């Protein structure tokens, strides 16, 4: 797959080849993307919620009044859940919401997310992302010229300081380094803007993973029964 490379000023700057194994998947699996998004959202939850149980509230644990003879309902201590200021019957406790997904599955989900953007024609390749003065108005005008709506910019190994400063004042714009590329932000954005360095980093990232998978040692087959008996004799 080939895409044209543009500058931030809208000028043509050649073309770049995109790997079909990463950007050219035709049958996009929605279930894979859904599981990956749930994984990311669960992992970001702090899980620090906490409410006080009956034994933790600072109220008296003694019986309010005698059992009979008052004409009122029978009650025990004031820390009971039925009273205002009492403890919670089933109080919430801190917990970890994260769950596991294998590395292969996460890599596959990223492939499907990138392919979905390529299939929808929502990927723009630029030669580089930089800003001389860090002005939000200039960067906003440049993105409008690229017809990038709600863009996610993958700027390279590092995000330039002036670009980060300009992006802070533009709504619906995210700028991330190569290491921050993730499925949730890709699906959430309108246009995915990749620099040439980002494209090269994505290709290298998946080539390294594919090379590790091919280099994995094969399990040695168990000896046949007859060979084992002969060795024993």
NORLIN-V104342 format. One line per field, one symbol per residue. phi: phi as a letter, one per 20 degrees, with the letter a starting at -180 (. if undefined). psi: psi as a letter, one per 20 degrees, with the letter a starting at -180 (. if undefined). Layout:
BEGIN
phi: ???
psi: ???
END
This chain:
BEGIN
phi: .dcfdcefenefbnbcedfffdddfeefeffffffffffffffeffmefbceefedfecfeeffbffcnemdffcdefefffefnefefcffcgbdefcecffffffffffffffffffemddcdcfacbbfdmeffffffffffeledlfddeepfcefgfffffffddfmccccfgfefbffffffeeceddefffffffffffffffffffeffefffffffffffffff
psi: ppqqprrhijqqkbrqppphigikpgnpohhghghhghgghhhiphkjqpqprhiiqmrqjqpgrrgriijrqpqcqijqhiqpirrpgnqpqqroiqrqqqhgghhhhhghghhhghhikkpppqhqorpgikphhghhhghhhiloplqopoiahqpqghghghhhjoqkpppqrhijprgghghhrgpooprhhgghhgghghhgghhhhhipqqppqqqrgghghhhh.
END
